[in-house]
Amino acid sequence: MLMTSMLLLGCDNPTVIRPDFAYDPTQLTGGQLYRWSTGARVRVFVEPMAAGGLELAGAVQRAVVSWNAVPQEREFTLDVVTNRDLADVIVYDRSIPQPVVSGSCPFSPSGAAGYTYFCPLNGRAERLRPLASTGFTTAIVIRVDMTTTATQAALDALVAHEVGHAVGIGGHSPQTTDVMYTRPTVRTPTDRDRNTLRNVLGRAADITL
């Protein structure tokens, strides 16, 4: 739930051919395309949970590896960190309190199994303050409801889907076999998912994360 081609400078660099997107990556954002600044290191923090049961941190790590393999020119790099104060993205389960102060946009996950939140402000994602911090560092918050996932594979699919939103796909695929389908069952991006994100990464952003 949520949101061309590029010619590299220099004679020795090849033209990066951007594939067409397989589905609308701005479907959930009113036509607004969003992505991280080119070359961004995106730091992801997972709120700790009691040991036992399904592993949210493991699901996030696997999603990070999968999505890091998609960019053609290292347009972003996801990196799991252990310091909340450094996080650009915070992931947490609904069983624990919301870890950041909401921005000027409503935070309304309702009954969603997964919810990715950011708040656009003057062409950028508004920076949010983690509750235990005095700094404003976080651009995106991902909330998952682990009670909706009976298996680790199901949680992995849900987390991979939400991380797909966090890296720039503001839409859902109509194909059940894609990780960006509304109710995903696969755990890694398909060619259709990869092509959609690669298209996004080659376009000018309306909102920079």
Residue frames as a rotation matrix with the C-alpha (Angstrom) as fourth column:
MET 1
0.586 0.810 0.000 0.00
0.810 -0.586 0.000 0.00
0.000 0.000 -1.000 0.00
LEU 2
-0.689 -0.721 0.079 1.14
0.710 -0.693 -0.126 3.54
0.145 -0.031 0.989 -0.33
MET 3
0.393 0.418 -0.819 3.51
-0.681 -0.466 -0.565 5.55
-0.618 0.780 0.102 -4.04
THR 4
0.946 -0.162 -0.279 13.65
-0.306 -0.726 -0.615 7.55
-0.103 0.668 -0.737 -21.05
SER 5
0.566 -0.821 -0.070 16.96
0.725 0.536 -0.433 7.14
0.393 0.194 0.899 -21.51
MET 6
0.898 -0.360 -0.254 19.91
-0.103 -0.732 0.673 8.83
-0.428 -0.578 -0.694 -19.83
LEU 7
0.690 -0.717 0.104 23.12
0.261 0.112 -0.959 9.72
0.676 0.688 0.264 -21.62
LEU 8
0.697 -0.529 -0.483 26.15
0.559 -0.020 0.829 9.50
-0.448 -0.848 0.282 -19.36
LEU 9
0.856 -0.429 -0.289 28.79
-0.500 -0.831 -0.246 12.18
-0.135 0.355 -0.925 -19.85
GLY 10
-0.058 -0.966 0.253 32.11
-0.613 0.235 0.754 11.15
-0.788 -0.112 -0.605 -21.38
CYS 11
0.043 0.043 -0.998 32.96
-0.987 0.159 -0.035 9.49
0.157 0.986 0.049 -24.66
ASP 12
-0.781 -0.470 -0.410 33.85
-0.426 0.882 -0.200 6.17
0.456 0.018 -0.890 -23.08
ASN 13
-0.739 0.556 0.380 30.56
-0.232 0.320 -0.919 5.77
-0.633 -0.767 -0.107 -21.19
PRO 14
-0.844 0.478 0.245 27.73
0.480 0.467 0.742 3.88
0.240 0.744 -0.624 -22.87
THR 15
-0.503 0.792 0.345 24.19
-0.678 -0.610 0.410 5.13
0.535 -0.028 0.844 -23.15
VAL 16
-0.930 0.278 0.242 22.05
-0.008 0.641 -0.768 3.65
-0.368 -0.715 -0.594 -20.40
ILE 17
-0.643 0.752 -0.143 18.87
-0.191 0.024 0.981 2.40
0.741 0.659 0.128 -22.01
ARG 18
-0.784 0.454 0.423 15.92
-0.497 -0.051 -0.866 2.81
-0.372 -0.890 0.266 -19.68
PRO 19
-0.845 0.529 0.074 13.18
0.500 0.734 0.460 0.21
0.189 0.426 -0.885 -20.11
ASP 20
-0.314 0.847 0.428 9.54
-0.402 -0.527 0.749 1.18
0.860 0.063 0.506 -20.25
PHE 21
-0.722 0.140 0.678 7.69
-0.651 0.195 -0.733 0.73
-0.234 -0.971 -0.050 -17.00
ALA 22
-0.897 0.374 -0.233 5.46
0.251 0.868 0.428 -2.34
0.363 0.326 -0.873 -16.79
TYR 23
0.193 0.942 -0.273 2.84
0.924 -0.082 0.373 -0.53
0.329 -0.324 -0.887 -14.71
ASP 24
0.425 0.055 0.904 2.24
0.115 -0.993 0.006 3.06
0.898 0.101 -0.428 -13.63
PRO 25
-0.304 -0.631 -0.713 4.77
0.808 0.227 -0.544 3.97
0.505 -0.742 0.441 -10.90
THR 26
-0.978 0.010 0.208 2.76
-0.100 -0.900 -0.424 7.08
0.183 -0.435 0.881 -9.97
GLN 27
-0.348 0.912 -0.216 -0.65
0.293 0.324 0.900 5.44
0.891 0.250 -0.380 -9.64
LEU 28
0.244 0.440 -0.864 -0.83
0.922 0.172 0.348 6.02
0.302 -0.881 -0.363 -5.87
THR 29
-0.353 -0.519 -0.779 0.72
0.740 -0.664 0.107 9.49
-0.573 -0.538 0.618 -5.86
GLY 30
0.570 0.708 -0.416 -1.55
0.300 -0.651 -0.697 11.43
-0.765 0.272 -0.584 -8.20
GLY 31
0.886 -0.239 0.397 0.95
0.389 -0.081 -0.918 11.29
0.251 0.968 0.021 -11.06
GLN 32
0.688 -0.674 0.271 3.84
-0.723 -0.668 0.174 12.55
0.064 -0.315 -0.947 -8.93
LEU 33
0.634 -0.566 -0.527 7.08
0.252 0.796 -0.550 10.66
0.731 0.216 0.647 -9.48
TYR 34
0.752 -0.403 0.522 9.35
-0.659 -0.434 0.614 10.33
-0.021 -0.806 -0.592 -6.46
ARG 35
0.705 -0.591 -0.392 12.79
0.451 0.800 -0.395 8.87
0.547 0.102 0.831 -5.91
TRP 36
0.611 -0.603 -0.513 16.00
0.500 -0.209 0.840 9.30
-0.614 -0.770 0.174 -3.96
SER 37
0.647 -0.510 -0.567 18.71
-0.662 -0.745 -0.086 11.69
-0.379 0.431 -0.819 -5.11
THR 38
0.830 -0.358 -0.428 21.06
-0.119 0.636 -0.763 9.99
0.545 0.684 0.485 -7.55
GLY 39
-0.164 -0.964 -0.211 23.84
-0.046 0.222 -0.974 8.23
0.985 -0.150 -0.081 -5.69
ALA 40
0.212 0.315 0.925 22.03
-0.863 -0.385 0.329 8.33
0.459 -0.868 0.190 -2.35
ARG 41
-0.800 -0.296 -0.522 22.99
0.060 0.826 -0.561 6.00
0.597 -0.480 -0.643 0.45
VAL 42
0.083 0.940 0.332 19.62
-0.612 -0.215 0.761 5.14
0.787 -0.266 0.557 1.99
ARG 43
-0.873 -0.485 0.057 19.98
-0.303 0.447 -0.842 4.01
0.383 -0.752 -0.537 5.60
VAL 44
0.124 0.942 -0.311 17.31
-0.360 0.335 0.871 1.61
0.925 0.004 0.381 6.85
PHE 45
-0.827 -0.317 0.464 16.65
-0.530 0.166 -0.832 0.95
0.187 -0.934 -0.305 10.54
VAL 46
-0.120 0.769 -0.627 14.44
0.060 0.636 0.769 -1.86
0.991 0.055 -0.122 11.84
GLU 47
0.062 0.215 0.975 12.80
-0.915 -0.379 0.142 -1.27
0.400 -0.900 0.173 15.21
PRO 48
-0.849 -0.483 -0.217 13.85
-0.361 0.828 -0.429 -4.14
0.387 -0.286 -0.877 17.52
MET 49
0.326 0.945 0.002 11.32
-0.749 0.258 0.610 -6.72
0.576 -0.200 0.792 18.62
ALA 50
0.232 -0.168 0.958 11.26
-0.775 0.564 0.286 -9.55
-0.588 -0.809 0.001 21.14
ALA 51
-0.740 -0.581 -0.339 12.97
-0.672 0.603 0.430 -12.71
-0.045 0.546 -0.837 19.93
GLY 52
-0.643 0.501 0.579 10.85
0.246 0.851 -0.464 -15.55
-0.725 -0.156 -0.671 18.62
GLY 53
0.450 0.890 0.071 8.39
0.286 -0.068 -0.956 -15.94
-0.846 0.450 -0.285 15.79
LEU 54
0.676 -0.135 0.724 8.84
0.725 -0.056 -0.687 -14.37
0.133 0.989 0.060 12.38
GLU 55
-0.116 -0.857 -0.501 11.92
0.774 -0.394 0.495 -12.24
-0.623 -0.331 0.709 11.79
LEU 56
0.886 0.453 -0.097 11.22
0.324 -0.756 -0.568 -8.71
-0.330 0.472 -0.817 10.57
ALA 57
0.367 -0.825 -0.431 14.90
-0.540 -0.566 0.623 -7.74
-0.758 0.004 -0.653 10.53
GLY 58
-0.481 -0.542 0.689 15.74
0.187 0.704 0.685 -10.73
-0.857 0.458 -0.237 8.35
ALA 59
0.314 0.694 0.648 12.92
0.855 0.091 -0.511 -9.89
-0.413 0.714 -0.565 5.96
VAL 60
0.892 -0.025 -0.452 14.19
-0.117 -0.977 -0.177 -6.32
-0.437 0.211 -0.874 5.66
GLN 61
-0.068 -0.997 -0.043 17.76
-0.431 -0.009 0.902 -7.48
-0.900 0.080 -0.429 5.03
ARG 62
-0.394 -0.037 0.919 16.62
0.616 0.731 0.293 -9.79
-0.682 0.681 -0.265 2.24
ALA 63
0.691 0.684 0.232 14.50
0.657 -0.460 -0.598 -7.03
-0.302 0.566 -0.767 0.68
VAL 64
0.608 -0.556 -0.567 17.48
-0.393 -0.831 0.394 -4.67
-0.690 -0.017 -0.724 0.80
VAL 65
-0.443 -0.802 0.401 19.66
-0.047 0.467 0.883 -7.18
-0.895 0.372 -0.245 -1.04
SER 66
-0.072 0.507 0.859 16.97
0.867 0.458 -0.198 -7.75
-0.494 0.730 -0.472 -3.69
TRP 67
0.869 0.494 0.011 16.29
0.442 -0.768 -0.464 -4.10
-0.221 0.408 -0.886 -4.42
ASN 68
0.346 -0.825 -0.447 19.98
-0.349 -0.556 0.754 -3.13
-0.871 -0.105 -0.481 -4.33
ALA 69
-0.437 -0.520 0.734 20.45
0.408 0.613 0.677 -5.41
-0.802 0.595 -0.056 -7.35
VAL 70
0.418 0.775 0.474 18.04
0.784 -0.043 -0.620 -3.36
-0.460 0.631 -0.625 -9.49
PRO 71
0.712 -0.091 -0.696 19.71
-0.233 -0.966 -0.112 0.03
-0.663 0.242 -0.709 -10.19
GLN 72
0.850 -0.373 0.372 21.73
0.508 0.390 -0.768 0.12
0.142 0.842 0.521 -13.39
GLU 73
0.112 -0.807 0.580 24.10
0.274 -0.535 -0.799 2.91
0.955 0.249 0.161 -12.34
ARG 74
-0.455 -0.261 -0.851 24.05
0.860 0.120 -0.497 2.73
0.232 -0.958 0.170 -8.51
GLU 75
-0.213 0.472 0.855 21.38
0.078 -0.864 0.497 5.43
0.974 0.172 0.148 -8.38
PHE 76
0.404 0.231 0.885 20.84
-0.844 -0.280 0.458 4.44
0.354 -0.932 0.082 -4.75
THR 77
-0.465 -0.472 -0.749 22.22
-0.036 0.855 -0.517 1.97
0.885 -0.214 -0.415 -2.23
LEU 78
0.663 0.693 0.284 20.13
-0.409 0.018 0.912 0.64
0.627 -0.721 0.296 0.63
ASP 79
-0.462 -0.846 -0.266 22.07
-0.066 0.331 -0.941 -0.02
0.884 -0.418 -0.209 3.81
VAL 80
0.626 0.659 -0.417 20.70
0.343 0.248 0.906 -1.49
0.701 -0.710 -0.070 7.05
VAL 81
-0.396 -0.733 0.553 21.96
-0.230 -0.504 -0.832 0.47
0.889 -0.457 0.031 10.07
THR 82
-0.161 0.263 -0.951 21.72
0.810 0.585 0.025 -0.08
0.564 -0.767 -0.308 13.82
ASN 83
-0.809 -0.127 -0.574 21.42
0.458 -0.749 -0.480 3.58
-0.369 -0.651 0.664 14.84
ARG 84
0.130 0.976 0.172 17.89
0.952 -0.074 -0.298 4.97
-0.278 0.202 -0.939 14.64
ASP 85
0.371 0.018 -0.929 19.18
0.182 -0.982 0.054 8.56
-0.911 -0.189 -0.367 14.63
LEU 86
-0.626 -0.688 -0.366 20.86
-0.276 -0.244 0.930 7.98
-0.729 0.683 -0.037 11.26
ALA 87
-0.474 0.434 0.766 17.90
0.626 0.778 -0.053 6.35
-0.618 0.454 -0.641 9.54
ASP 88
-0.886 0.293 -0.358 16.37
-0.460 -0.639 0.616 7.62
-0.048 0.711 0.701 6.32
VAL 89
-0.039 0.852 -0.521 13.83
-0.511 0.431 0.744 4.78
0.859 0.295 0.418 6.49
ILE 90
-0.726 -0.092 0.682 12.40
-0.664 0.352 -0.660 3.21
-0.179 -0.932 -0.316 9.66
VAL 91
-0.265 0.606 -0.750 10.60
-0.340 0.670 0.661 -0.14
0.902 0.430 0.028 9.55
TYR 92
-0.846 0.008 0.532 8.45
-0.523 0.179 -0.834 -1.36
-0.102 -0.984 -0.147 12.43
ASP 93
-0.694 0.651 -0.308 5.64
0.499 0.743 0.446 -3.75
0.519 0.156 -0.840 13.32
ARG 94
-0.091 0.769 0.633 2.26
-0.211 -0.636 0.742 -2.44
0.973 -0.066 0.220 14.41
SER 95
0.506 0.277 -0.817 2.67
0.625 0.535 0.569 -4.21
0.594 -0.798 0.098 17.78
ILE 96
-0.305 -0.638 -0.707 5.03
0.923 -0.382 -0.054 -1.45
-0.236 -0.669 0.705 18.92
PRO 97
0.434 0.526 -0.731 4.30
0.397 -0.840 -0.369 2.29
-0.808 -0.130 -0.574 19.18
GLN 98
0.855 -0.102 0.509 4.80
0.444 -0.364 -0.819 4.52
0.269 0.926 -0.265 16.17
PRO 99
0.257 -0.867 -0.426 8.52
0.930 0.103 0.352 5.39
-0.262 -0.487 0.833 16.34
VAL 100
-0.790 -0.533 0.302 8.45
0.601 -0.770 0.213 8.84
0.120 0.350 0.929 14.71
VAL 101
-0.314 0.660 -0.682 6.48
0.126 -0.683 -0.719 12.04
-0.941 -0.312 0.131 14.99
SER 102
0.183 0.466 0.866 4.15
0.915 0.241 -0.324 12.26
-0.359 0.851 -0.382 11.98
GLY 103
-0.864 -0.485 0.135 4.70
0.493 -0.759 0.425 15.02
-0.104 0.434 0.895 9.47
SER 104
-0.714 0.587 -0.382 2.16
-0.477 -0.807 -0.349 17.53
-0.513 -0.067 0.856 8.18
CYS 105
-0.355 0.603 -0.714 0.36
-0.667 0.372 0.645 14.75
0.655 0.705 0.270 6.26
PRO 106
0.450 0.582 0.677 -1.98
-0.888 0.369 0.273 12.35
-0.091 -0.725 0.683 8.07
PHE 107
-0.777 -0.615 -0.134 -0.54
-0.610 0.788 -0.085 8.99
0.158 0.016 -0.987 9.09
SER 108
0.097 0.964 0.250 -3.43
-0.926 0.179 -0.332 6.61
-0.365 -0.199 0.910 8.35
PRO 109
-0.838 -0.501 -0.214 -2.46
-0.545 0.777 0.315 2.94
0.008 0.381 -0.925 8.02
SER 110
0.192 0.981 -0.002 -5.98
-0.969 0.191 0.154 1.79
0.152 -0.027 0.988 8.95
GLY 111
0.633 0.123 0.765 -6.08
-0.405 0.894 0.192 -2.00
-0.660 -0.431 0.615 8.57
ALA 112
0.683 -0.388 -0.618 -3.38
-0.628 0.119 -0.769 -2.29
0.372 0.914 -0.163 5.93
ALA 113
0.892 -0.440 -0.106 -0.97
0.451 0.844 0.289 -5.22
-0.038 -0.305 0.952 6.14
GLY 114
-0.221 -0.973 -0.060 1.78
0.942 -0.229 0.245 -2.88
-0.252 -0.002 0.968 5.00
TYR 115
0.864 0.502 0.033 1.91
0.501 -0.852 -0.152 0.92
-0.048 0.148 -0.988 4.90
THR 116
-0.254 -0.960 0.117 4.68
0.967 -0.249 0.053 3.13
-0.022 0.126 0.992 3.52
TYR 117
0.760 0.595 -0.262 4.50
0.630 -0.773 0.072 6.77
-0.160 -0.220 -0.962 4.58
PHE 118
-0.586 -0.794 -0.157 6.25
0.786 -0.605 0.127 9.94
-0.196 -0.049 0.979 3.52
CYS 119
0.459 0.766 -0.450 5.02
0.673 -0.631 -0.386 13.51
-0.580 -0.126 -0.805 3.43
PRO 120
-0.102 -0.507 0.856 5.86
0.934 -0.346 -0.094 15.74
0.344 0.789 0.509 0.42
LEU 121
0.623 0.217 -0.751 6.76
0.515 -0.837 0.185 19.32
-0.588 -0.502 -0.634 1.27
ASN 122
0.635 -0.327 -0.700 7.93
-0.537 -0.838 -0.096 21.79
-0.555 0.437 -0.708 -1.41
GLY 123
0.634 -0.303 -0.712 9.19
-0.647 0.298 -0.702 19.06
0.425 0.905 -0.008 -3.72
ARG 124
-0.543 -0.809 -0.226 10.96
-0.486 0.522 -0.701 17.03
0.685 -0.271 -0.676 -1.05
ALA 125
0.223 0.548 -0.806 10.01
0.465 0.668 0.582 14.45
0.857 -0.504 -0.106 1.54
GLU 126
0.514 0.040 0.857 9.51
-0.601 -0.696 0.393 16.16
0.612 -0.717 -0.334 4.87
ARG 127
-0.507 -0.746 -0.432 12.07
-0.087 0.543 -0.835 14.99
0.858 -0.385 -0.340 7.45
LEU 128
0.631 0.775 -0.041 10.53
-0.164 0.185 0.969 13.31
0.759 -0.604 0.244 10.47
ARG 129
-0.228 -0.704 0.673 11.86
-0.855 -0.185 -0.484 13.12
0.465 -0.686 -0.560 14.01
PRO 130
-0.202 0.089 -0.975 12.26
0.293 0.956 0.027 9.73
0.935 -0.280 -0.219 15.68
LEU 131
0.750 0.645 0.146 10.59
0.058 -0.284 0.957 9.90
0.659 -0.709 -0.250 19.11
ALA 132
0.767 -0.503 -0.398 13.84
0.571 0.253 0.781 9.10
-0.292 -0.826 0.482 20.92
SER 133
-0.256 -0.893 0.370 15.86
0.966 -0.221 0.135 11.70
-0.039 0.392 0.919 19.01
THR 134
0.139 0.244 -0.960 16.21
0.277 -0.940 -0.199 15.45
-0.951 -0.238 -0.199 18.65
GLY 135
-0.758 -0.522 -0.391 17.22
-0.238 -0.338 0.911 15.27
-0.608 0.783 0.132 14.98
PHE 136
0.467 0.869 -0.164 15.03
-0.436 0.064 -0.898 15.27
-0.770 0.490 0.409 11.89
THR 137
-0.550 -0.826 -0.121 16.49
-0.594 0.285 0.752 12.55
-0.587 0.485 -0.648 9.68
THR 138
-0.619 0.293 0.729 13.81
0.359 0.931 -0.070 10.11
-0.699 0.219 -0.681 8.62
ALA 139
-0.785 0.326 -0.527 12.08
-0.610 -0.558 0.563 10.51
-0.110 0.763 0.636 5.26
ILE 140
-0.114 0.711 -0.694 10.05
-0.593 0.512 0.622 7.29
0.797 0.482 0.363 5.11
VAL 141
-0.521 0.064 0.851 8.30
-0.745 0.453 -0.490 5.09
-0.417 -0.889 -0.189 7.66
ILE 142
-0.374 0.397 -0.838 7.19
-0.473 0.696 0.541 1.54
0.798 0.598 -0.073 6.84
ARG 143
-0.371 0.337 0.865 4.67
-0.841 0.274 -0.467 -0.10
-0.394 -0.901 0.182 9.14
VAL 144
-0.531 0.236 -0.814 3.83
-0.390 0.785 0.482 -3.78
0.753 0.573 -0.325 8.71
ASP 145
0.223 0.650 0.727 1.25
-0.971 0.211 0.109 -5.89
-0.082 -0.730 0.678 10.48
MET 146
-0.703 -0.656 -0.274 2.94
-0.677 0.736 -0.024 -9.20
0.218 0.168 -0.961 11.12
THR 147
-0.457 0.617 0.641 -0.33
-0.281 0.583 -0.762 -10.75
-0.844 -0.529 -0.093 12.32
THR 148
0.558 0.681 -0.473 -1.40
-0.651 0.006 -0.759 -10.83
-0.514 0.732 0.447 8.66
THR 149
0.153 -0.601 -0.784 1.54
-0.813 0.375 -0.446 -13.05
0.562 0.706 -0.431 7.67
ALA 150
0.897 0.306 0.319 1.44
-0.436 0.736 0.518 -16.67
-0.076 -0.603 0.794 8.78
THR 151
0.704 -0.682 0.197 4.85
0.692 0.722 0.027 -17.64
-0.161 0.117 0.980 7.40
GLN 152
-0.006 -0.811 -0.585 8.28
0.272 -0.565 0.779 -16.09
-0.962 -0.155 0.224 6.99
ALA 153
-0.670 -0.214 0.711 7.86
0.721 0.040 0.691 -16.28
-0.176 0.976 0.128 3.22
ALA 154
0.316 0.873 0.372 4.67
0.885 -0.412 0.216 -14.21
0.342 0.261 -0.903 3.45
LEU 155
0.700 -0.135 -0.701 6.39
0.367 -0.774 0.516 -11.61
-0.612 -0.618 -0.493 5.64
ASP 156
-0.414 -0.909 0.049 9.33
0.445 -0.155 0.882 -11.48
-0.794 0.387 0.469 3.23
ALA 157
-0.385 0.351 0.853 6.93
0.896 -0.079 0.437 -10.80
0.221 0.933 -0.284 0.34
LEU 158
0.699 0.703 -0.128 5.13
0.708 -0.656 0.261 -8.06
0.099 -0.273 -0.957 2.27
VAL 159
0.423 -0.618 -0.662 8.36
0.266 -0.614 0.743 -6.34
-0.866 -0.490 -0.096 3.29
ALA 160
-0.589 -0.647 0.485 9.83
0.635 0.001 0.773 -6.57
-0.500 0.763 0.410 -0.21
HIS 161
0.073 0.734 0.675 6.66
0.928 -0.297 0.223 -4.90
0.365 0.610 -0.703 -1.53
GLU 162
0.873 0.308 -0.379 6.84
0.453 -0.799 0.395 -2.03
-0.181 -0.516 -0.837 0.95
VAL 163
-0.007 -0.941 -0.339 10.55
0.306 -0.324 0.895 -1.48
-0.952 -0.097 0.290 0.32
GLY 164
-0.426 -0.044 0.904 9.64
0.904 0.027 0.427 -1.26
-0.043 0.999 0.028 -3.38
HIS 165
0.688 0.675 0.267 7.42
0.654 -0.736 0.175 1.68
0.315 0.054 -0.948 -2.49
ALA 166
0.728 -0.405 -0.553 10.25
0.278 -0.563 0.779 3.19
-0.626 -0.721 -0.297 -0.43
VAL 167
-0.339 -0.935 0.102 12.70
0.465 -0.073 0.883 3.18
-0.818 0.347 0.459 -3.35
GLY 168
-0.779 -0.029 -0.627 10.36
-0.343 -0.817 0.464 4.91
-0.526 0.576 0.626 -5.80
ILE 169
-0.836 0.547 -0.041 7.54
0.258 0.459 0.850 2.70
0.484 0.701 -0.525 -7.03
GLY 170
-0.821 0.572 0.002 4.39
-0.357 -0.510 -0.782 4.61
-0.446 -0.643 0.623 -6.16
GLY 171
-0.024 0.827 -0.562 2.02
-0.980 0.091 0.175 2.16
0.196 0.555 0.808 -7.80
HIS 172
-0.058 0.102 0.993 0.76
-0.440 0.891 -0.117 -1.41
-0.896 -0.443 -0.007 -7.80
SER 173
-0.867 -0.253 -0.429 1.15
-0.497 0.390 0.775 -4.04
-0.029 0.885 -0.464 -10.47
PRO 174
0.209 0.976 -0.062 -1.97
-0.976 0.204 -0.071 -5.78
-0.057 0.076 0.996 -11.83
GLN 175
0.169 -0.229 -0.959 0.03
-0.424 0.861 -0.281 -9.00
0.890 0.454 0.048 -12.22
THR 176
0.924 0.281 0.261 -0.23
-0.352 0.355 0.866 -11.44
0.151 -0.892 0.426 -9.32
THR 177
0.701 -0.698 -0.146 3.29
0.683 0.716 -0.141 -12.70
0.203 -0.001 0.979 -10.04
ASP 178
0.024 -0.694 0.720 4.96
0.185 -0.704 -0.685 -9.32
0.982 0.150 0.111 -9.35
VAL 179
-0.521 -0.275 -0.808 6.25
0.827 0.073 -0.558 -8.30
0.212 -0.959 0.189 -5.94
MET 180
-0.979 0.159 -0.131 4.43
-0.118 -0.955 -0.273 -4.97
-0.169 -0.252 0.953 -6.37
TYR 181
-0.360 0.915 -0.180 1.06
0.249 0.280 0.927 -6.68
0.899 0.289 -0.329 -6.75
THR 182
0.115 0.491 0.864 -1.36
-0.641 -0.628 0.442 -5.46
0.759 -0.604 0.242 -4.09
ARG 183
0.718 0.090 0.690 -1.15
-0.618 0.539 0.573 -8.76
-0.320 -0.838 0.442 -2.17
PRO 184
0.127 -0.758 -0.640 2.28
-0.906 0.173 -0.386 -10.07
0.403 0.629 -0.665 -3.09
THR 185
0.944 0.118 0.308 3.23
-0.235 0.896 0.376 -13.72
-0.232 -0.428 0.874 -2.86
VAL 186
0.581 -0.812 0.052 6.74
0.593 0.378 -0.711 -13.47
0.558 0.444 0.701 -4.34
ARG 187
0.713 -0.332 -0.618 9.74
0.563 -0.255 0.786 -12.30
-0.418 -0.908 0.005 -2.34
THR 188
-0.397 -0.889 -0.229 11.98
0.457 -0.408 0.790 -10.72
-0.796 0.209 0.568 -4.97
PRO 189
0.073 0.420 -0.905 11.39
-0.547 -0.742 -0.388 -8.18
-0.834 0.523 0.176 -7.74
THR 190
0.394 0.135 0.909 10.45
0.615 0.697 -0.369 -9.64
-0.683 0.705 0.191 -11.10
ASP 191
-0.597 -0.575 0.559 11.67
0.795 -0.332 0.508 -8.32
-0.107 0.747 0.656 -14.45
ARG 192
0.142 0.746 0.650 8.51
0.674 -0.554 0.489 -6.20
0.725 0.369 -0.581 -14.58
ASP 193
0.861 0.121 -0.493 9.23
0.485 -0.482 0.730 -4.72
-0.150 -0.868 -0.473 -11.15
ARG 194
-0.049 -0.977 -0.208 12.87
0.686 -0.184 0.704 -4.10
-0.726 -0.109 0.680 -12.03
ASN 195
-0.493 -0.120 0.862 12.02
0.827 -0.374 0.420 -2.42
0.272 0.920 0.283 -15.33
THR 196
0.573 0.776 0.265 9.48
0.604 -0.618 0.503 -0.18
0.554 -0.128 -0.823 -13.65
LEU 197
0.736 -0.351 -0.579 11.98
0.403 -0.459 0.792 1.01
-0.543 -0.816 -0.196 -11.05
ARG 198
-0.324 -0.913 0.246 14.76
0.769 -0.103 0.631 1.43
-0.551 0.394 0.735 -13.63
ASN 199
-0.071 0.405 0.912 12.43
0.797 -0.526 0.296 3.65
0.599 0.748 -0.285 -15.63
VAL 200
0.888 0.424 -0.179 11.72
0.431 -0.629 0.646 5.73
0.162 -0.651 -0.742 -12.52
LEU 201
0.416 -0.804 -0.425 15.42
0.539 -0.159 0.828 6.11
-0.733 -0.573 0.367 -11.77
GLY 202
-0.524 -0.620 0.584 16.05
0.830 -0.218 0.514 7.59
-0.191 0.753 0.629 -15.22
ARG 203
0.123 0.678 0.725 13.41
0.694 -0.580 0.426 10.30
0.709 0.451 -0.542 -14.91
ALA 204
-0.721 -0.295 0.627 13.30
-0.133 -0.829 -0.543 13.67
0.680 -0.475 0.558 -13.19
ALA 205
-0.555 0.486 -0.675 11.59
0.817 0.472 -0.332 13.50
0.157 -0.736 -0.659 -9.82
ASP 206
0.151 0.678 0.720 8.61
0.127 -0.735 0.666 15.60
0.980 -0.009 -0.197 -8.81
ILE 207
0.863 0.084 0.497 9.43
-0.480 -0.166 0.861 14.70
0.155 -0.983 -0.103 -5.20
THR 208
-0.034 -0.933 -0.357 12.96
-0.305 0.350 -0.886 14.00
0.952 0.078 -0.296 -4.00
LEU 209
0.808 0.340 -0.480 13.19
0.268 0.514 0.815 11.71
0.524 -0.788 0.324 -1.00
